[in-house]
Amino acid sequence: MNSVKWISPCLCVCVVIPAILALAGCDVERRRSDAELGLNPQQAAGRQLYDNYCDRCHEPYSSRGKKGPSLKGVFKKQYLSVSGLPANDERMTEIIKYGRSKMEGFGQVMTDQQIQDLLAYLHTL
């Protein structure tokens, strides 16, 4: 009896190769839940808005940007990285509402409460 067991080609193609590829490019954090992040209801609502409107251009937890700069630690700095404007709620509200440079404004899409929720989430990054 032969003790060597072969991996079926289907298993290799469907499971092993994708797992290896996933681990090879594993420099992005696993997405954690709102509870794991310790988000309160307002911050969780802001995260949902971030996912819907901001994530396509801004990385939340990475230092690598997409089209726009990463927003990781945006409120931990005195000034915004691209514009040099103060990194505070007032300035960020203005940018979210009216846009800036290549960023579109969301004042016609988000309510003032939603912008406050988004800001609450951005403070957690």
N, C-alpha and C positions, 0 to 999 in steps of 0.2 A: 504494500500500500504506500502511495506517495504522500509524504507529509507536507509538501509544498501546496499552499492554497493560492489560487490566482484571483486577482481582483477582476471582476467582470468589467469589460470595456464601458458598459453603460454606467456602472457605479463610478468609474473613474471620470467619465465625461460629465456626469450629472452632479457629483458630490465632491470628489477629491480636487479636481482642477479649479472649480469656482472657489473652494475654501482656500486653496493656496493663493489664488489671485487676490482674494479679499484680504488675506493676511499680509500680502506683499505691499499693498497700498494702504496700510492701516495707520496713517498718521492723523486721522480725524477721530475725534472722540465719539464714543457711542452716545447716541442721543438719550439723555436722561429724562425721566418723567418730571412733571411739575413737583410732585411730592419729594422726589430725590433731590431736586434743586431747592426745596424749602420755599417754594413760591406761595404767596398768599393769593386770594382770589383775584385781586386787582392785577397783580403781576402775571398770573396765569392767563388772564384775559389779554393782557398786553403781549404775552408770548404768542398767543393765537393770532393777534394782529400782525406781529412781527413775521410769523410764518406765512401769512397771507400776502403781505405787502413788501416787506423789507428783505427777507431772506434771499430773494432772487438776485439781489445785487450786493448784499452785505453779509459776510460771515459773522455769526454771533459769537462763537467760542474759539475761533481760530485766528491766528495772526495773519493768515493769508486771505487777501481780499478776493472778491469776485470782480464785478464791474466797479463797485464802490469800495471804500476802505472798510476794513474790519471794524466792528463796533465793540469788540472785546475791550473792556476797561474804558469805554468812552468817557465816563464821568469820573474816572480816577485820574484823569489828566486835567491840567488847567486850561489847555486850549485844544481845539479840534485839530486833528492831524493834517488835513488837507487845506482847510480855509484859514486856520490860525485864529478863528473866532473863539470866544470863551466857551468852554464846555459846561454849560449850565442849562437848566430847564427852559429858561426864557429863549435862549438862542436855538436850542433843539426844537422847541415848539414851532418857532418861526420857520425853521428849515423843513420840518415835517409838513406844515401847512402850505407853504409857498414854494418849496423846492429850493434848489441852489445849484448853479452850474449845470451839470449833466443830470441832476436828480429832479424828477417831477415832484410837484406838490401833491399832497393828499388831503388838503383842506376841504375839498368838495366830496371826498369819499369818507373821511372819518369825522366823527363828532368830536367836540372838545373833550368829552369824557373818555372817548377811545384814545385820543392823543395822550391824556393823562395816564391811562392804563399802559400805553406803550412806553411812556417815559418811566413809569414804575418798573417795568420789565427791563428797560435799558440800564437802569441803575443796578441791576443784579448781574450784569455781564462783566 
